[in-house]
Amino acid sequence: MIITLGCDHAGFPLKSKLMEHLHSKGHQVIDHGSYTPEPVDFPDIAKKVCSSIKHGESERGIMVCGTGVGASIAANKIPEIRAALCHDIHSAHQCVEHDNVNVMCLGAKIIGEWLAYDLIDAFLNAEFSTEPEFRRRVEKLNLMELEAEKELKEK
């Protein structure tokens, strides 16, 4: 699978370890930074990660910031992106299975390296359910997004 990966300065120390883990599992990784521990703005990185998914360059994305909260907020501002903050295994797989999430956000200051590996594996091994109720709910999310875009255009 092709994964797009991004972090801010708080996530920078963990990112290289995550990249190694992803490569060890046979995934290709597109690295959208940050490339140094110097302060950066997480919305800029989130935009790059999400753009990679929207344009079909990657299948899923992983964002790492201090808590994962800012990355999640930023990613969810992008149409066609469904991002989830995951700090437990159940959320990491169920967000894909039930909500068709395509970006997982992690908090580098909240979780450790080994838990991050397990979360990534659960996220990437999960598949969106074929059950009608989950498909229906995700379609409603898509409609909400289209309605919001329409309202913005009308303003």
C-alpha positions as CSV (number, residue, x, y, z in Angstrom):
1,M,0.0,0.0,0.0
2,I,1.2,3.5,-0.7
3,I,1.0,5.6,2.5
4,T,1.4,9.4,2.8
5,L,3.1,10.4,6.1
6,G,3.4,13.8,7.7
7,C,4.2,15.4,11.0
8,D,4.9,18.7,12.7
9,H,7.9,19.4,14.9
10,A,6.4,17.6,17.9
11,G,5.9,14.5,15.8
12,F,9.2,14.7,14.1
13,P,11.2,12.3,16.4
14,L,8.6,9.6,16.0
15,K,8.1,10.0,12.2
16,S,11.4,8.3,11.1
17,K,10.6,5.3,13.3
18,L,7.2,5.0,11.8
19,M,8.6,5.3,8.3
20,E,11.0,2.4,9.1
21,H,8.1,0.3,10.4
22,L,6.0,1.0,7.3
23,H,8.8,0.0,5.0
24,S,9.4,-3.2,7.1
25,K,5.8,-4.1,6.4
26,G,6.2,-3.6,2.6
27,H,4.5,-0.3,2.3
28,Q,5.7,2.6,0.1
29,V,5.9,5.9,1.9
30,I,5.5,9.4,0.6
31,D,7.1,11.7,3.2
32,H,5.5,15.2,3.3
33,G,7.6,16.5,6.2
34,S,8.4,17.9,8.5
35,Y,12.1,17.2,7.7
36,T,13.7,18.9,10.7
37,P,12.7,19.4,14.4
38,E,12.3,23.2,13.7
39,P,8.8,24.5,14.4
40,V,6.3,24.2,11.5
41,D,2.5,24.7,11.3
42,F,0.7,21.3,11.2
43,P,-2.1,22.6,8.9
44,D,0.5,23.1,6.1
45,I,1.6,19.4,6.5
46,A,-2.0,18.1,6.8
47,K,-2.8,19.9,3.5
48,K,0.0,18.0,1.7
49,V,-0.9,14.7,3.2
50,C,-4.6,15.1,2.3
51,S,-3.8,16.3,-1.2
52,S,-1.8,13.2,-1.8
53,I,-4.8,11.0,-1.0
54,K,-7.3,13.2,-2.9
55,H,-5.1,13.0,-6.0
56,G,-4.7,9.2,-5.8
57,E,-1.0,9.3,-5.1
58,S,-1.6,7.3,-1.9
59,E,-4.3,5.2,-0.4
60,R,-4.2,6.3,3.2
61,G,-2.4,8.9,5.3
62,I,-0.9,9.1,8.8
63,M,-0.4,12.5,10.5
64,V,1.7,12.8,13.7
65,C,1.6,15.9,15.9
66,G,2.0,16.4,19.7
67,T,-1.5,15.3,20.6
68,G,-2.9,14.3,17.2
69,V,-5.8,16.7,17.8
70,G,-4.6,19.6,15.6
71,A,-3.7,17.2,12.8
72,S,-7.2,15.7,13.0
73,I,-8.9,19.0,12.9
74,A,-6.8,20.2,10.0
75,A,-7.3,17.0,7.9
76,N,-11.0,17.0,8.5
77,K,-11.2,20.5,6.9
78,I,-10.3,19.0,3.5
79,P,-13.1,17.6,1.4
80,E,-13.1,13.9,0.8
81,I,-10.9,13.3,3.9
82,R,-12.1,11.5,6.9
83,A,-9.5,11.7,9.7
84,A,-9.6,10.1,13.1
85,L,-7.5,10.5,16.2
86,C,-6.5,7.0,17.3
87,H,-4.8,6.1,20.6
88,D,-6.2,2.6,21.0
89,I,-6.3,-0.4,18.8
90,H,-10.1,-0.7,18.6
91,S,-10.5,2.9,17.2
92,A,-7.6,2.3,14.8
93,H,-9.3,-0.5,12.9
94,Q,-13.0,0.4,13.5
95,C,-12.6,3.9,12.1
96,V,-11.8,2.3,8.8
97,E,-14.3,-0.6,9.1
98,H,-17.3,1.6,10.1
99,D,-16.4,5.1,8.9
100,N,-14.1,4.6,5.9
101,V,-11.4,6.8,7.5
102,N,-8.5,7.5,5.2
103,V,-6.2,9.5,7.6
104,M,-5.2,8.4,11.0
105,C,-3.8,11.0,13.4
106,L,-1.5,10.1,16.3
107,G,-0.2,12.1,19.2
108,A,3.5,11.6,19.6
109,K,3.5,13.0,23.1
110,I,0.6,10.8,24.1
111,I,1.6,7.3,22.8
112,G,4.9,5.5,22.5
113,E,6.7,4.0,19.6
114,W,5.4,0.4,20.1
115,L,1.8,1.4,20.4
116,A,2.1,3.6,17.3
117,Y,3.3,0.5,15.4
118,D,0.3,-1.5,16.5
119,L,-2.1,1.3,15.7
120,I,-0.7,1.7,12.2
121,D,-0.9,-2.0,11.6
122,A,-4.6,-2.1,12.8
123,F,-5.4,0.9,10.6
124,L,-3.7,-0.3,7.5
125,N,-5.1,-3.9,7.7
126,A,-8.7,-2.8,8.2
127,E,-11.1,-2.7,5.3
128,F,-14.4,-0.7,5.0
129,S,-17.4,-2.9,5.9
130,T,-19.8,-4.0,3.2
131,E,-22.6,-3.8,5.7
132,P,-25.4,-1.5,4.4
133,E,-25.7,0.6,7.6
134,F,-22.0,1.6,7.5
135,R,-22.2,2.4,3.8
136,R,-25.3,4.4,4.3
137,R,-23.8,6.4,7.2
138,V,-20.6,7.3,5.2
139,E,-22.8,8.4,2.3
140,K,-24.6,10.7,4.7
141,L,-21.2,12.1,5.7
142,N,-20.4,12.7,2.1
143,L,-23.8,14.5,1.6
144,M,-23.1,16.7,4.6
145,E,-19.8,17.7,3.1
146,L,-21.4,18.5,-0.3
147,E,-24.1,20.6,1.5
148,A,-21.5,22.5,3.4
149,E,-19.5,23.2,0.2
150,K,-22.7,24.4,-1.5
151,E,-23.5,26.8,1.4
152,L,-20.0,28.3,1.2
153,K,-20.3,28.9,-2.5
154,E,-23.7,30.6,-2.0
155,K,-22.2,33.1,0.5
